[in-house]
C-alpha cells in the first residue's frame, strides 16, 4: 500500500496515500473502535461540518486573516462535501472521547487535503495549506462541533416533521372514512360509552398535530450557536468581528436564521437545547407507542380478541402456526419508541456530566439524538404507509358490541334516571339480555323516543357538536 508520512504531537505515522483524512483521524480510528459506525453515517452532520468550515474560511478572508487563494480552495472543498462528495473519508467512530475533537480534525484534514489538490499540491503537503493553521483558523472543536450538531439537528428535524405530517394525514383520512362507524369506547379496558371509530382515529391525528407543534418550538432553541467562542467562550484567537461574520456566512450557506448566543461562555458548556429536544422526542415516542398499543389491541383476534379493526397483512406471522398474521408494523414502531426513551436517558446523563466550561460528552448526545430523530422519521412513514392507510373496520361487529354493551345504559341516564338505569344494567348483565329490550319491556321509554336516543349521531355526540368529532379540528 502506498503511504505518506504525517506528523503530530505524538510523532510520525504512515497514512494511506489516497486517504483525505490524516494522522489525527488515524489515531482516532485506532482509539475508538466502539460502534463500528463512522460519522459518515450521519450525512447531515458531515454537511453541517463542511458548512461551518466554509463559513469560517469566508469570515477569515473577509477579516484579512486568510489569503483569498487559500480561502477559495477551502470553500470549494467544503462545497464539494456539501454536495455529497468525500463523505466516505469521514472515518472516525461516532462515539469518541475528546469532546468531538476527532470529528473536527477529521473534517479539517479532509477539507485541507482536498483544498491542496485544488491548489495543485499533493495530499499531506501541509506547508501549503494546513488543517489547523488554515482550515481551523479562528475555531475550536468546542465551538465547531456543537454548532455543526445544531445545524445537522435542524435539518434532521425537518424530515421528522414532514414524516409526522404524513402520519397525521393518514389518521385524519381514516377519521373521515370511519366517521359513521359506531363502536363502544372504553375506560380501563371496560365498556364506557358509545363513540365512533372516526372519533378514535381523529384523536390520534390531533395527538400528532400537537406533537408537531411542540417539536417545531423545541427546534427554535437549536438555532442559537456559539461559533466564535473558541475554547471556552472567551473568543481567544478569534479576532473582533469574527463571531458575527462567521454566523452571517453560516446563515447564508444553510438558509437558517442562526443567532449567536448572548453569552458564549454559557453557550459553550450548556447542553440544555439538546435536553429540551430529546424531551420532546420522548414525548412523541411515548404517544406514538400508545397509539400502536391501541392498534394492536383493537385488531387482536381475529376470533378470540377485540377484532374491531383489521390491519393490512404484510407478512406471515409464524413459522409454526399456519394462517397467523401479526401486527408487525405497530410492533416495530413500539420498539423505536423504546429506543427513543432510552436515548433520552442517555442524553440527560451526558448533559448532566459536563464539568466547568465544557461538556465532553456531546458525541454521545449527537449519536443518541440523531438515532432518535432518524428512527422516529422512518417509523412514522412506515406506520402511515404500511399500516394506517390500509386499516379497515369490522363495522357490523362494532355495532353489535354497542347494542349488546351494558355501557349503552349510560346514554339513558338523562331519560330514565340513574337509579332505573342502574337496575337495567344489573339485569342486563345477569340475564344477558339487551339494554334496549329491557327498557321497552319495562315501559321506561316509548319505542320512538328510545330509537331517537339510540341514534348513532346522538350516542357519539354529533348532535351536540362535541369536541373531537371533527377529524381535523385544528
C-alpha positions in Angstrom: 0.0 0.0 0.0 1.3 3.4 -0.9 1.6 5.7 2.2 2.5 9.2 3.1 4.1 10.2 6.4 2.3 12.7 8.7 3.4 14.2 12.0 1.5 15.2 15.1 2.1 15.7 18.8 2.9 12.0 19.4 5.3 11.6 16.4 5.2 10.3 12.8 2.7 7.8 11.4 2.1 6.5 7.9 -1.3 7.2 6.4 -2.7 5.7 3.2 -1.6 7.9 0.3 -5.0 8.1 -1.2 -6.8 9.0 2.0 -8.1 12.5 2.5 -8.0 12.0 6.3 -4.7 12.3 8.1 -2.8 11.3 11.2 -5.3 12.7 13.7 -8.1 10.7 12.1 -5.8 7.6 12.0 -5.2 7.7 15.8 -8.9 8.3 16.4 -9.8 5.2 14.4 -7.4 3.2 16.5 -8.5 4.6 19.8 -12.3 4.4 19.4 -13.4 1.0 17.9 -16.7 1.4 19.7 -19.8 1.2 17.4 -18.2 0.5 14.1 -20.4 3.4 12.8 -18.3 6.2 11.3 -19.6 9.8 11.4 -20.3 9.5 7.7 -23.4 7.5 8.7 -24.9 11.0 9.5 -24.8 12.9 6.2 -26.5 15.9 7.9 -23.5 16.2 10.3 -20.9 16.0 7.5 -22.7 18.6 5.5 -23.0 20.8 8.6 -19.3 20.5 9.4 -18.5 21.5 5.8 -20.8 24.5 6.1 -19.1 25.6 9.3 -15.7 25.3 7.8 -16.8 27.2 4.7 -18.3 30.0 6.8 -15.1 30.2 8.8 -13.0 30.5 5.7 -15.2 33.2 4.3 -15.1 35.1 7.6 -11.3 34.8 7.8 -10.9 36.0 4.3 -13.3 38.9 4.9 -11.2 39.9 8.0 -7.9 39.7 6.1 -6.7 36.7 8.0 -6.7 34.2 5.2 -5.3 34.6 1.7 -8.1 34.7 -1.0 -6.5 31.8 -2.9 -6.4 29.5 0.2 -9.8 30.6 1.3 -11.2 29.9 -2.2 -9.7 26.4 -2.2 -11.2 25.7 1.3 -14.6 27.0 0.3 -14.7 24.9 -2.9 -13.6 21.8 -1.0 -16.4 22.4 1.5 -19.0 22.9 -1.2 -18.0 19.6 -2.8 -18.5 17.9 0.6 -21.9 19.6 1.0 -22.8 18.2 -2.4 -22.1 14.7 -1.2 -18.5 14.1 -2.2 -15.9 12.6 0.1 -18.3 11.5 2.8 -16.6 8.2 2.9 -13.5 10.0 4.2 -15.2 10.8 7.5 -14.0 7.7 9.2 -13.8 8.3 13.0 -16.3 6.5 15.2 -19.4 8.5 16.1 -18.8 7.7 19.8 -15.4 9.1 20.8 -13.6 10.7 23.7 -12.2 14.3 23.4 -15.5 16.3 23.2 -15.6 15.8 19.4 -12.0 16.8 18.6 -11.5 13.7 16.4 -14.6 14.7 14.4 -13.4 18.2 14.0 -9.9 17.1 13.0 -11.3 14.6 10.6 -13.1 17.4 8.9 -10.1 19.7 9.0 -7.9 17.0 7.3 -10.4 16.1 4.6 -11.0 19.7 3.7 -7.3 20.6 3.8 -6.3 17.7 1.6 -9.0 18.3 -1.0 -8.1 22.0 -1.0 -4.4 21.1 -1.5 -5.5 19.1 -4.6 -7.4 22.0 -5.9 -4.3 24.2 -5.5 -2.2 21.7 -7.4 -0.5 20.1 -4.5 -0.3 16.5 -3.2 -2.3 15.3 -0.1 -0.3 15.9 3.0 1.7 18.8 1.8 0.5 20.9 4.7 3.2 23.5 4.2 1.0 25.0 1.5 -2.3 24.7 3.4 -2.6 23.3 6.9 -5.6 21.6 8.6 -5.1 23.5 11.9 -3.4 26.7 10.7 -5.8 27.5 7.9 -8.9 25.2 7.9 -9.4 25.5 11.6 -8.3 29.2 11.8 -10.3 31.1 14.5 -12.0 28.0 15.6 -12.0 25.3 18.3 -13.7 21.9 18.5 -15.7 23.4 21.3 -17.5 25.9 19.0 -17.3 24.0 15.7 -18.7 20.7 17.0 -21.8 21.9 18.8 -22.6 24.4 16.0 -22.4 21.6 13.5 -24.5 19.3 15.6 -27.2 22.0 15.9 -27.3 22.7 12.2 -27.5 19.0 11.5 -30.3 18.6 14.1 -32.4 21.4 12.5 -32.2 19.7 9.1 -32.9 16.2 10.5 -35.9 17.5 12.5 -37.4 19.0 9.3 -37.5 15.5 7.9 -39.2 14.2 11.1 -41.8 17.0 11.0 -42.7 16.1 7.4 -43.0 12.4 8.3 -45.2 13.2 11.2 -47.4 15.2 8.9 -47.8 12.2 6.6 -48.8 10.0 9.5 -51.2 12.7 10.8 -52.9 12.9 7.4 -53.2 9.1 7.3 -55.1 9.1 10.6 -57.2 12.1 9.6 -58.2 10.3 6.4 -59.3 7.3 8.4 -61.2 9.5 10.8 -63.3 10.7 7.9 -63.7 7.2 6.4 -64.9 5.9 9.8 -67.0 8.9 10.9 -70.2 6.9 10.9 -68.9 3.6 12.3 -70.4 3.2 15.8 -68.4 1.4 18.5 -68.0 1.2 22.3 -65.5 3.5 23.9 -63.6 2.0 26.8 -62.0 3.2 30.0 -59.7 1.0 32.0 -60.5 -1.7 29.3 -64.1 -1.7 30.5 -67.2 -0.7 28.4 -67.7 3.1 28.8 -70.0 4.9 26.3 -70.5 4.8 22.6 -68.4 6.7 20.1 -67.4 6.4 16.5 -64.3 4.8 15.2 -63.8 8.1 13.4 -63.5 9.9 16.7 -61.0 7.4 17.9 -58.8 7.9 14.8 -59.3 11.7 14.9 -57.8 11.7 18.4 -54.6 10.1 17.0 -54.4 12.8 14.3 -54.8 15.5 16.9 -52.1 14.0 19.1 -49.7 14.1 16.2 -50.5 17.6 15.4 -49.9 18.7 18.9 -46.5 17.0 19.0 -45.5 18.5 15.7 -46.1 21.9 17.2 -44.0 21.1 20.3 -41.2 19.8 18.1 -41.3 23.0 16.0 -41.0 25.0 19.2 -38.1 22.9 20.5 -36.1 23.2 17.3 -36.2 27.0 17.6 -33.8 26.8 20.6 -31.3 24.8 18.4 -30.8 27.9 16.2 -28.6 29.5 18.8 -24.9 28.8 18.2 -21.6 29.5 19.8 -19.4 29.8 16.7 -16.6 32.2 17.6 -16.5 31.2 21.2 -13.3 29.1 20.5 -12.1 27.0 23.5 -14.3 28.1 26.4 -16.4 31.1 25.2 -13.9 33.9 25.7 -13.2 34.1 21.9 -9.4 33.7 22.4 -7.6 33.5 19.0 -10.8 34.8 17.2 -10.4 38.4 16.2 -13.0 41.1 16.8 -15.9 40.7 14.4 -15.2 37.0 13.6 -18.2 35.6 15.5 -20.7 37.8 13.7 -19.0 37.3 10.3 -18.9 33.5 10.7 -22.5 33.4 11.9 -23.7 35.6 8.9 -21.9 33.4 6.4 -23.2 30.2 8.0 -26.7 31.6 8.0 -26.3 32.4 4.3 -24.9 28.9 3.5 -27.5 27.0 5.4 -30.5 29.3 4.9 -31.2 29.0 8.6 -31.9 32.0 10.9 -29.0 31.3 13.2 -28.2 33.6 16.1 -25.0 33.9 18.2 -25.6 33.2 21.9 -25.6 36.3 24.1 -23.1 34.6 26.5 -20.6 32.4 24.7 -19.2 31.0 28.0 -22.6 29.8 28.9 -23.4 28.5 25.5 -20.1 26.5 25.2 -20.8 24.5 28.3 -24.6 24.2 28.3 -26.5 21.4 26.5 -30.0 22.5 27.6 -31.3 22.8 24.0 -30.4 19.2 23.3 -32.1 18.1 26.5 -35.2 20.0 25.6 -35.2 18.5 22.1 -34.7 15.0 23.4 -37.6 15.5 25.9 -39.9 16.4 23.0 -38.7 13.4 21.0 -39.5 11.2 24.1 -43.0 12.8 24.3 -43.6 11.9 20.6 -42.3 8.4 21.2 -44.5 7.8 24.2 -47.7 8.9 22.5 -46.8 7.1 19.2 -46.2 3.9 21.2 -49.6 4.3 23.0 -51.3 4.6 19.6 -49.6 1.5 18.4 -50.7 -0.3 21.6 -54.2 0.7 20.7 -53.9 -0.6 17.1 -52.6 -3.9 18.3 -55.4 -4.3 20.8 -58.2 -3.1 18.5 -57.0 -5.6 15.8 -56.5 -8.5 18.2 -58.1 -11.8 17.3 -59.3 -12.5 14.7 -61.6 -14.8 16.7 -60.5 -14.5 20.3 -59.7 -10.8 20.5 -61.5 -7.5 20.1 -61.3 -7.8 16.3 -62.7 -4.2 15.8 -60.3 -3.3 13.0 -58.1 -5.1 10.5 -54.5 -4.2 10.0 -53.3 -4.8 6.4 -51.4 -8.2 6.4 -47.8 -7.5 5.3 -46.1 -10.9 6.1 -46.7 -14.3 7.5 -46.8 -14.2 11.3 -45.4 -17.6 12.4 -43.1 -20.4 11.4 -45.3 -22.9 13.2 -48.9 -21.6 13.2 -50.4 -21.5 9.7 -52.5 -18.6 8.8 -51.3 -16.4 11.6 -50.7 -12.7 10.8 -49.1 -10.4 13.4 -49.3 -6.6 13.9 -45.6 -6.3 12.9 -45.7 -2.7 11.9 -47.1 -1.3 15.2 -44.6 -3.7 16.9 -41.6 -2.2 15.2 -42.8 1.3 16.0 -43.2 0.3 19.6 -39.5 -0.7 19.6 -38.4 2.5 18.1 -40.3 4.3 20.8 -38.5 2.2 23.5 -35.1 3.2 21.9 -36.0 6.9 21.9 -37.0 6.8 25.5 -33.7 5.1 26.3 -31.8 7.7 24.3 -33.4 10.4 26.3 -31.9 9.0 29.4 -28.5 8.9 27.7 -28.8 12.5 26.6 -29.9 13.6 30.0 -27.0 11.9 31.7 -24.5 13.2 29.1 -25.7 16.8 29.6 -25.5 16.4 33.3 -22.0 15.1 33.2 -20.5 18.3 31.8 -17.9 19.9 34.0 -16.9 23.5 34.3 -16.5 25.3 31.0 -17.1 22.3 28.6 -19.3 19.3 28.1 -17.0 16.5 26.9 -19.9 14.1 26.1 -21.6 15.8 23.1 -20.6 12.9 20.8 -23.0 10.5 22.6 -25.6 13.3 22.6 -25.2 13.6 18.8 -25.4 9.9 18.3 -28.4 9.4 20.5 -30.3 12.5 19.2 -29.6 11.5 15.6 -30.8 8.0 16.1 -34.0 9.2 17.8 -34.8 11.7 15.0 -34.0 9.4 12.1 -35.6 6.3 13.5 -38.8 8.2 14.5 -39.0 9.6 11.0 -38.7 6.1 9.5 -41.2 4.8 12.0 -43.8 7.4 11.2 -43.6 6.8 7.4 -43.6 3.1 7.9 -46.7 3.2 10.1 -48.5 5.5 7.8 -47.7 3.7 4.5 -47.7 0.1 5.6 -50.4 0.1 8.2 -52.7 3.0 8.8 -53.8 3.7 5.2 -54.8 0.0 4.8 -56.8 -0.3 8.0 -60.4 -1.5 7.6 -63.3 -1.6 10.1 -65.4 -4.6 11.1 -68.5 -2.4 11.1 -71.2 -4.9 11.9 -69.2 -6.4 14.7 -68.6 -3.0 16.2 -72.3 -2.1 16.1 -73.2 -5.4 17.7 -70.9 -4.7 20.6 -72.7 -1.3 21.1 -76.1 -2.9 21.1 -75.0 -5.6 23.5 -73.0 -3.5 25.8 -74.1 -2.6 29.3 -72.3 0.7 28.7 -75.2 1.7 26.5 -77.3 2.3 29.6 -75.2 5.5 30.3 -76.8 7.2 27.4 -80.2 6.6 29.0 -79.3 8.3 32.3 -80.8 11.7 31.4 -84.0 10.0 30.2 -84.8 7.3 32.8 -82.7 8.4 35.7 -79.6 6.9 37.3 -81.4 4.5 39.6 -83.5 3.0 36.9 -80.5 2.8 34.6 -78.5 1.0 37.3 -81.3 -1.6 37.6 -81.4 -2.1 33.9 -77.6 -2.5 33.8 -77.7 -5.1 36.6 -80.5 -7.1 35.0 -78.9 -7.0 31.5 -75.6 -8.2 33.0 -77.3 -11.0 34.9 -79.6 -12.2 32.1 -77.6 -11.5 29.0 -80.5 -9.6 27.6 -80.1 -6.3 25.7 -80.5 -2.9 27.4 -82.9 -1.6 24.8 -85.0 -4.7 25.1 -85.4 -4.3 28.9 -86.2 -0.6 28.7 -89.1 -1.3 26.3 -90.3 -4.2 28.3 -90.5 -2.1 31.5 -92.1 0.8 29.7 -89.4 3.2 30.7 -89.4 4.9 27.3 -91.7 4.6 24.3 -90.2 3.0 21.2 -89.9 6.1 19.1 -88.1 8.1 21.8 -85.8 5.2 22.6 -84.9 4.9 18.9 -84.2 8.6 18.8 -81.9 8.4 21.9 -80.0 5.5 20.4 -79.3 7.0 17.0 -75.6 6.8 16.2 -75.1 10.6 15.8 -76.7 11.1 19.3 -74.8 8.4 21.0 -71.5 9.6 19.6 -72.1 13.3 20.4 -72.5 14.5 16.8 -75.8 16.3 17.5 -74.3 18.2 20.4 -71.2 19.2 18.4 -69.0 17.5 20.9 -65.2 18.3 20.7 -63.3 15.7 18.9 -65.9 14.7 16.3 -64.1 16.7 13.6 -61.4 14.5 12.2 -59.2 17.6 11.7 -60.3 20.1 14.3 -57.1 22.1 14.2 
